[in-house]
Amino acid sequence: MVEERVVETPTATHTTVIERSGGGGGGVAIAIVLLIAVLIGGYFLFVHQGSENAKNNAITSAAKSVEKTADKAGGAIDDAK
């Protein structure tokens, strides 16, 4: 916004121009929105990582159970010979 004032005095006339700039809050609002988006993205990333770990642990446990069962079956076969 530009405001112009003309001041007349008996000896001279001069013009003063006053420029006002405003609206610095838009950048702050964008920064806040971006921060919130990063936090939400990080939350979902960590939640997904946790579910991947749980799935991997379940698969490992099942594999160990199968291994124990196979060892028992192998022992029984050896004893039957």
C-alpha positions in Angstrom: 0.0 0.0 0.0 1.5 3.4 -1.0 0.3 6.5 0.6 1.3 9.9 -0.9 1.2 13.2 1.0 1.8 16.6 -0.5 3.0 19.2 1.9 3.0 22.9 0.8 5.0 25.5 2.7 5.5 29.1 1.8 9.0 28.5 0.5 8.8 25.1 -1.2 6.5 22.2 -2.1 7.7 18.7 -1.5 6.1 15.2 -1.8 6.6 12.5 0.8 5.9 8.9 -0.2 5.2 6.3 2.6 5.3 2.7 1.6 3.9 0.1 3.9 4.4 -3.6 3.4 2.5 -6.1 5.3 1.4 -9.7 5.2 4.4 -11.5 6.8 2.0 -14.0 8.4 1.6 -16.0 5.1 5.1 -17.5 5.3 4.5 -18.5 8.9 1.3 -20.2 8.1 2.9 -22.2 5.3 5.8 -23.2 7.6 3.3 -24.5 10.2 1.4 -26.5 7.7 4.7 -28.0 6.4 5.8 -28.9 9.9 2.5 -30.6 10.6 2.7 -32.6 7.3 6.3 -33.7 8.2 5.1 -34.8 11.7 2.2 -36.8 10.3 4.4 -38.4 7.7 6.9 -39.4 10.4 4.2 -40.9 12.5 2.9 -43.1 9.7 6.5 -44.1 8.8 7.2 -45.2 12.4 3.8 -47.0 12.7 4.5 -48.9 9.4 8.0 -49.8 10.6 6.5 -51.2 13.8 4.1 -53.4 11.9 6.9 -54.7 9.7 8.9 -55.6 12.8 5.9 -57.5 14.3 5.4 -59.4 11.0 9.0 -60.3 10.8 9.0 -61.5 14.4 5.9 -63.7 13.8 7.6 -65.3 10.7 10.8 -65.9 12.7 8.8 -67.6 15.5 6.9 -69.8 13.0 10.1 -70.8 11.3 11.7 -71.8 14.7 8.6 -73.8 15.5 8.9 -75.7 12.2 12.6 -76.2 12.8 11.9 -77.8 16.2 9.2 -80.0 14.8 11.5 -81.2 12.0 14.2 -82.0 14.5 11.7 -84.1 16.5 10.6 -85.9 13.4 14.2 -86.5 12.4 15.0 -87.9 15.8 12.0 -90.2 15.7 13.0 -91.5 12.3 16.6 -92.2 13.6 15.2 -94.0 16.6 13.0 -96.2 14.4 15.9 -97.5 12.4 
